[in-house]
Amino acid sequence: MAGKIHIGTQGWNYDAWIGPFYPVGTRPAEFLPVYARAFDTVEVDSTFYGIPAAKTVRAWARRTPDDFVFSLKLPQEITHEHRLRDADDLALEFFDRVRELGHKLGPVLIQLGPDFGPTELPAVAQFLPKLPRDIRFAIEFRQRGWIHDGLLALLAEHDVALTLSDGRWIQRKQMLALASRPTADFLYVRWMGPDQGIVDYSRIQIDRTAEIEAWVGVLWPYAEQGREVFGYVNNHFAGHSPESARELQRLLGQTPVEPEKLGEQMSLF
């Protein structure tokens, strides 16, 4: 049986999406439940800036369908300030908090900064064995020097997925090839875009069809092997991540929910 391919966006709380995605008049408090009508997963960016309150996590779970999945970023206090060192208590607090999501908890993303280079491999090697086995993890490196057989073996030993990022740090060709060498029983993909120059998130501004088709060509065979895929689009990838995500869904044989259909559901909220 083919594995599930979860496609969503990085975050949901964007006023610029009102009109092109969220129905006109949608209040911020309604963003998440309306978003969940179109996609079955989201990558939570806000956890990068701090451990969320328990009531916040419970509200996320309560306001989404039973099959919805949240992926969450590990706080920057752990990844960027402590650089994975001497942060055991913080990590345990975060893991306990996100477990409030229950079966809706997807992978936790360990996003390392562009200044976190391969010389810091010892920090990674001592951090991974401490990760709890009841939570799935993906790790993102932003220097191409990290990508070698030794690292892949280390990640596989601890069932941690190497995040495949379509961005400016590592060549797309290399990322696409790594899809055939998974280090966990799922793939974690992030479509970032080459730069942060886009400031209007209300419309597609760059044609990414060729890139998306290339990714579909590796994700589809992977899912056909019965494995899960989690993929999240950033607004900087093409300008308006909901439309990019729907294009991915279409090419993957899924049936996207168009924005006009979301308006028909507003009475439910």
N, C-alpha and C positions, 0 to 999 in steps of 0.2 A: 504494500500500500504506500502511496506517495506521502511524503512528509508535508506538514503544513508550512506554507510560506506566509509569514506575517509581514505585511507592509504598512508602514505608518510614517509619521513625521517626527522631527526633533522638536518637541514642545507643541503646545496647542493654544497658548495664550497670546494671540496676536490680533490687535485691533484692526490691522490692515487686511485681515481675512474677512472682515464683515463686508458683505456684498458679494465678493467673488467666491466665497466659500460659506461662511456663516450667513444665514438669512439676515437681512436688514432688520435691525431692532434687537438682535441677540445680545443679551447682557453677558458680561464676563463670567458671571456665576453659571451661565448656561453653556459656556464654550465646551467644556469637557463632555457632558452628555450628548450634545449635538455632534461633536467630533466623533464620538463612539458609534454614531449611526453610519459613518462612512468608513471607518477603519477599526480593526480589531486589536490594535496595539499602538503604543506611543512610547517615545523615549523621553523620560522626565529630566529636564535640564536643571530645574530648580534645586534638586538635591546636591548638585555640584557646589552650591553656595552655602549649604548647611544641612544638618540633619533635620528632616521635617518633623513637625509635631505629630503625635499619634493620632489626634483627631483629624488632622489633615489627610493622613494616609487612609484612615478609615473612610473619610468622605470620598476620596478617589474611588475606593472599592465600591462604595454604596451607589455612586452615581454612574456606574458603567455596567454593561451587560455581563452575564455570568462568564462568558468566554473571552472577555477582554483581558489583555496582558500588558502589564507595565514593565518596561525596562528602565532602570534608574542609574544615574551616574553616581559613583563613589564621591563623597565630598572632597573638594580641593584641599581642605585642611590635611587630608591623608595623603593625597597624590602629589600636590604641588608644594605645600608648606613642610610637611614632614617627609615627603619624598619616600613614602612607604616605610619609613623607619620610626620606631618608638611610637606607634599609633594604634597599638592593640586595643586599648580601651575605647578609643573613638570608633574603631571598626566594629567592635562588638556591639556598641550602642546603635550604630547604623544598621547592622544586620538584624538586631532585635526589632528595630522600628519598622523596617521594610517587610518583615515577616507578617506584619499586620495585614498585608494584602492577601495572605493565604494563597490559594491556588491561582490568583491573578498576578503573582510575582513572577516576572520573567528574568532574564539575565541582568546582572549588575555590571555596569561598564566601568572598568578601571582605565580612565583616560589620563595618560601621562603627557606632560607638557613638551613642547618642541625643544626645550633645553635639557630634557632628561635623556642623556645619551647612553650608549652601550657600556661605558665605563661603570655605570650604576647597575650592572647586571647582578652583583651580590645582593643589592636591596630587593630586587625582584625575586631572586632565588630564596631569600629568607622569608619573604612575604607570602608567596604562593602556598606553602605547606600549612599556613595558619588559616586559610580560607575554609569556611564551613562547607561540608559536602552536600548539604540540603539546598544550597543556592547555586545557580549557574553563574559563571563569570566569563566575561570577555575582557581582553586587555588591548588597548590601542597605543601603538608607538608612533612617534612622529619624526623619526630619523630612519633612513633606509639601512643604516648600519646595523640595526637591530635584527634584520631579517636574515637568518642563517639557520643551518640545520640544528645547531646546538640549542638555539632558542626554541625552535619548533618542538624539539624533543622534550625540553623542560616544560613547555606548556602542555604537551600531550600527557606527560607524567601526572599532571595535576588536573587534567580535564578542563583546562581553561582555553577558551576560543581565542585565536588571534583575530582581532577586529580587522576586517577588510575595508579600508577607507578609500573612497574616490575623492582625493584632494590633492593638495600641492606638495605633500611631503614625500610620498613614495609613488613611483610610476604606476599608472593604471594597469599596464601589461603585467607587471609583477604581482599586483594584487589579484588580478583575474586568475593568474596561474596558481596562486596560493589557495584558491577555492578547492582545488583538487587534492590539497594536502591538509585536511582539517585536523585540528588538535583537540577537538571536543566533538560531541555528538550533535552539534548544531553549528550553523554559520551565523555570524553577526556582521552586518554590512552597514556602512554609513556613507551616504552620498553627500559630500561636503562642498564641492566646488573648488575652483582654483584660487579664489581670493575672497576678501570680505567687502568688495566694492559695491555690491548690490545693497541698496538701502530701501527700495520700494518692494515690499513683500506681497503686493496685491496682484501681480501678474507675471507670467512667464516672460523673461527677457533674453534668454539664451536657449537656443535649440540644442537640447541634450539627447535627441532621439538616438543618435549613433552610440553614445555611451550607454544609454539604458538598454539598447538591444544587445550590446556586448555583455552586459551583466546578466540579462535574462538567459543568454546562451550558456552561462556557467551555473546559474542558480537552479534552473529547471532540472538539469541532469542530477544535481545534488539532491534535490527534493525527491526525485524519482527513486532514489536509493532508500527512501523512507525516513530521511532526516529533516529536522526543522530548520527553517531560515527565519531570522529576524532582520528586517531591513528598514532603515530610517533615513528620510530625506531632509536635508537642511534647506532653509530658504535661499541660502547663497548658492545652491547648486544650479538653479535656473531662474530663481526669482520668486516662485510661489510654490512651496513644497507640496500642498495638497494636490495640485494638478500633476506634478511630477510623480507623486505616489499613485495617482489614478492611472497614469500612463504605464507605470510598472505593473499595476494590477491587470490592465487590459492585455499587455503582452504576455503575462504569466497565465492567461486563461481565466482570470477572476472577473467578476462582474462589479465594476466600480459603482458606487452610489454617487450620482451627480448632485451638485449643489442645490438645484431646484427641488430635488426630492427631499432634501433636508428641511426645507421650508414647510413641506406638507406634514412633517412630524412635530412641528413646534408646539402644537396643541397638547402633546403628551407631556410637556414639561411645565 
